[in-house]
């Protein structure tokens, strides 16, 4: 920020979004304070404030690149703690569109571990910064402002304590903790889009025998629409597998062990069920539900106070099966840093400038994620123009990934956010897809058993 003292920034939420934000703010403010309702320990662990943390998570390469830029060696630290470094092209079974992608060394790698471990190492790195502290086990209950309410000046914490701040960042998650407080101050809520998917998923952890050779390090098995059931086998640190099963539009993976296995057997490839059948369960089955993709169009707000911005899931939360949430948050944090570097003051102009920039980050991811969800007839909400046309093309791209390494490489780079989605829609790519599919026998979608057939 130009020409103004930068004293203290306060971040609500110490999850991946909040930690990424703190990493960016630490080089731009004298002091950064993270505030979180959860008590934060010195070791990895699931937190009450991150209920979806008990399910499979992916830190995509685009997000990993940003974290490595802030904290060189982060990947090495996570791998040293037991994470598996996998190549997305060579080590991952990806069964989608009626068949498996071609297998090859893509050079696109990511560390695969529990959400708790990924967050632990980022938190450790952030808190090692001399000007960053965390207030764990305490919640924010309101905002403080100037007399004219045009600028946020800090937070009121549990017990009435006031924490002053030159900038407050709401990284509290999908609910957007500060929004009711802003409404009470007379500020409008952002226009919000919901694309309803009623995504339900269930996960269980199993013991993994390192001596038992398996062809794949990680697997995703995705049934075609209109069913869309999905299963993931996911290596965790400590020689464990995590199995996550998911269903669209109320298709709930069950908590009963036998029915959980039956759901996995209904998938169009057997690998997920085989792990359930052959490995010892270590945990109960846990479930979670996400009713919709949600995007707050903060870029459309005309009246905003200075001194406060929303970031992460508070701006946009995506269907978790695409693994974009944590990486989107790191990209938003990077955008915040760039906006700060150009700002003259932390006023409402700065806030609107950041929201315009963050819209450019989340907009393409939103279109890609919700566009894929509209392949399912029951999905409702604002459909981006041209979605049906794009989905017809993407069905052909998926078929081509089972034949062409070149198309598969491009698809991997787009879905891991290393390339923009438009790079799959160029005339050159369309021609190569056509050439790859010329003479190839089309994959036939497999019949997915009904609820009755799997005895649910």
N, C-alpha and C positions, 0 to 999 in steps of 0.2 A: 504494500500500500504506500502511496506517495504522500510525503509531506505531513504526516500526522503520527503522533506517538501511538504505539501499539502496545497496550499494557496487558490486558487479560482477555482470553477467549475461553468460553465455557461451552462444553459439548454435552448435550443430554443423550446418554446412551453410550456404553462402553463395549458394544459389540463390534463386528467387523467394519460397519459403516463409521461408527464413532471413532474407532481406533485409526482408521485410514484418514479421517478428518484431522485427528490430533497430530498425525504424522506430518500433514501438510501445514497445519497452523503453527507447529513448533518452530519452524524457521521464519515465521512472520510475526509472532507475538512474543512478548517477554515471558508470558506465563500462559499455560493451557491447563484447564481443569476439566476432567471427565467426571460426570455425575451419573451414577447408576443405582437403581434400587437393589440390585443383587450385590451381595458381598462377594468380592473378587479374591480368589485364592492365588497361591503361587504355583499351582499345578493344574493340568488340564482337567476339565470337568463340565458336565452339562449344567446349564443354568436355567432357573425357573423363567427368566425373562426371554429365553430363546427356546420355546417349546419345540420348534421344528429342528432344533439342533440334534435331536436323537435320531434323525433320518439322514440318508445319504446326501452329502454336499460335495460340490465341485468348485474349486477355485480355478476358473478358466485362465488360460495363458495371458489374456489381456490384463486381467487383474493381477496375476502373478508378476507380470513385467513391472507394473507400477510399484508393487510392494518391494520388489528387488531393487528398483531404482531408489526408493527411500531407505531401504535396509539391505545392502548387499550381503549375500550369504543366507538370507531367510530360507530359501529352498533347501540349502544344505542342512540347516538346523532342523527343519521338519523331517527331512529324510533320515538324519542321524537319530531322530526320535522314533523311527520305525515306519515312516510313510513309505509307500511304494511310488517310485518315479516311473510313470508309464508313458509310452508313446501312443498317441491317440490313434494313429494308423496301424501300428504293428502289434500293440499289446491289448487292444480293446476289441472284444466281440461286439459288433453293432449290427443287430438284426432289425431291419426296418424296411418297410415297403415290400414285404414279401420275401426278403432274402438278406444275405449278409454282405456287408461292404467288402470290397477287396482288401487284402491285408498287405501292408507295405510299411516301410519306415518313413513316417511323415516328417520327422524332425520337430513335431509339435508335442511337447511333453508337459506334464503337470504332476505335482505330488498328490497322491491319493491318501487321505487320512480322515480321521473324524473331524467334524466341525470344531470340537473342543480343542483338538491339538493345533489346528490351523490358527484358531483364535488365540490360544495360549502363547504361541511364539510371536505373533504380531503384538499382543499385549506386552509381552516381556520386552520386546524391542522398543515399543513406544514409551514404556515407563522407565527405560534406561536413559531416555533423553532428560537432561538436567532440569528442564523447565516444564516438564509435564508431571502432573499428579492426578490421582484418582480418588474420588470420594465415593467409596462403595458402601452399600447398605443404607443409602439415604436417597429419598426421592425429591424431585422438584414438584412444587404444588402451585406455582404461579409465576408471573412475570413482574418485574419492576420496570417503570418507564419514566420518561421525563413528564413534566406537568401537563404538557400539551398532548401526550400519548403518541407523539410522532416517532419516538425512538425508544427501543428496548434497552434498558440499562443493566439488566441482570435477572437473577432468579430468586424466588423465595423457596426455601427448602423446608422439608419436614421439621417441625419444631419452631418455625418462624424465622430461622436464620436467613439473612440476605447475602447473596453472593453477587457482587457487582461484576460487570463484564462490558467490554467494548464491543464484543460480538458473541451472540448466542447461536449455536447450531443445534437444531432439533434433529438428531439422528436416533430418535426414540423408537422407530419402527413404523409399521403400517398404520397404526392408530393416529400418529401425529400428535404427540402429547400437548403441544403448545396451541393447537388449533382452537379448542374451546376457550382458552385464555385470550387469544386474539379476537375471537368473536365477541367476548365480553367487553373488549376495548373498542368495539365498533368496526372491526375490520372484516371484510367479506371472506368467506371460505373459498378456496380455489374451486373452479369448476372441475368436476371429477368424472372420469369415465370408468365404467365397470364392464368387463367382458366376463360373463358368468360361465364358469366351467365346473363348479362343484367338484373340485379335485379332492380325492380322498386317498390317503396312503397309509401303509402300515409297514413297520420295520421290525426286524429281529436280528440279533447278533449271534453268530455261531463261531465255534472254535475252528480255526484253519490249521491244518497240518502242513507245515512247510515241506515235509518230506513227500507229500502227496502231490505229484506233478499234475498240473493242469495246463491246458493249452493256452488259456487266456488269463491275464492278470485282472481284468475287469470286464463286465459285460452289461449291455443294455439290450433288452428284448422288447420290441414295441409292436403290438398288433395294429393292423391298419384300421382306419375308420370303417364302419361307424362305431366299432367297439373301443379300440384304443387302449386296451389294458397294457400295462407296462411292468417290467420287472428288472431290477438291477442287482447284480452281485458285485460287491465293492470291498476291496481289501482294506482293513483297518490295522493300525499299529497294534502290537501285542498279539500277532498271529491270530487275527480274527477276520471273519467275513461279516459284512452287513448286507442283509437282504432287504430291499425296499420294494414293495409292490404298490401299484397305483392304478386308480380307475377314474375315468371321467364321469361327470354328470350322475353322481350318486352311486356309482359302482364301487362299493366299499370292500376293500380287501379285509377279510375277517380276522378276528383276534383268536379264534379257536385254531389250535395247531394243525389239526387235520384239514380244516377248511382253508387255512393259509396255504398249505401244500397243494390242495386242489386248485386254488386260484393260480398258483405258479404253474401247475401242469396245464392249465388252459392257455398258456402263452404259446406262441407259434414256434418256439425253439426250446429245447429241454434243459439248458444249462442251469437256469435259476433253480428249477425244481430239483435237479440232481444234487446241488449243494445242500438244499434243505433235507433231502433224503439221506445224505451220507455224513453230515457234520452234526456235532453235538450242539444243541442250543445253549446259549449262555445267559440269555435274558428273556423276559416276557416280550410279547408282541405289543408294540406301542403304535398308536394311530394319531393322525392329524388330518385336518380338513382346511382347505383354502377355497372359499366360495367363488372368488373371482380374481382375475387380474384387476389391478386398481392403479389408475394414473391420475394424480392431481395436476391439473394444468396450471401450475404456478406461473408459467410464462404469460398467462392471460390476465393476471392480476394487475389492476391499475393502482389500487391503493394498498400499500404495504408499509409497515413501520421500518425505519432503519434499525440496524443492529441485530437482526434476527433472520436466519434462513433455515429452510427445511432441506434435508438431504437424505439419500438412501431410500429405504422403503417408505419413508414419510412422503416422498415424492412419487415413487413408482414401485409397486411390488408385482412380480411376475409369477406365472405358473412355475412352481419350483422344479418341475421335471426337466426344464431346460438348463438349470444350473447357472442362471445369469445374475442372480441377486447380489452376491458378494462382489463380483467383478464390476457390475454396474455401479456399486457404491464407491469402489476405488476410482472409477472414471469420473464420478461426480465430485469426489474429493479433489482430484487433480484439477477439475474445472474451477472449483472454488479457489484453489491457489492461484490460478491464472487470472481470475477475476480480481482477486485481492491485489495482485501485482499491477493492475491497471487502474485501480480505484483511487480517487482523490480523497474520499471519506467513506465511512461505513453508514451512509445514509440510504434513503429509499432508492436513489438512483443505482447505488451499488447492488442492492438486493434485486432490483429488476434486471440489471445486467447479468447477475449470476443466474437468475431463473431463465433468461434467454439462452444462456450458454448451456445450462443443464438440460434444457429441452432438446438441444442438439445432440446431447449424449443419450438420453433415454428414448427419444423419439424413434430412431431406427430399431432399437432393441424391442421396444413396445410393438412396433409394426411387425417385426419378424415373429415375436412370440405369440401375439394375438392372432396373427395371420395363420400360423400353424394350428392354433386352437379352433379356428373357423373351418378346418377340415372336418370337424365333427358337427353333424346337423343340429344337435341340441344346443350348441353354443349361441349365446345371445349377447347383444351389446352393439356399440357402434363399430361397424365393420369398415376398415380402411378401404377406400376405392381401389378396385382392381384386385381385391383379395382372391376372388374365385379364379381369376385368370392366372395369378401368381401360383396358387395352390396346384392348378393343373400342370403348370410348368415344373413345380417342385416335385410332383409325383414322378415326373420323367427324370429329374435330377437324381432322386433317390434310386431309381432303377439304374441310372448310369453309374452311380457310386459302386454298384455291385460288379461293374465291368471295367471301368476306367480309373486308373490311379490318378490321372490328372484331374478329373472331375471330383474324385473323392478328396484330393488334397485341397482343392478350392472350397469344397463343402466344409471340410474340417476347419479351415481358416476362418470362414464366415461364422460358423456356429460357435467357435471359441472366441469370437469378437476381435480377431486379428485383422479381419477385412470387413468392410461394410457389406450389408446384404445385397446391395445393388450389383456387387461383383459376380453374383450368380445369375443376373438378369441381362447381361450384355449379349449382343448378337453373336459374338465370338463363342461364348459359353453355350448359347443355344445351339449353334452349329455343331460344336463338339459333342453335346448331349445327343443330338440327332445322329451323328456319325457313330457314337458308341452304341446306340440302341439299334442301328441298322442291322437287320439280320438276327438280332438277339431275340430269344424267346421271352415274351413278357412274363414277369412273375405273377403268379395267381395268388390273390389274397386268400389266406387260410380261414376256414370257418371257425369262428370262436364259439366255444360252448356257451350255452345260455346259463342263467343262474340255476335252473332246475338241473341241468346236465352235470354241474359240478357240485350238486348237493349242498348249496349254500343255504 
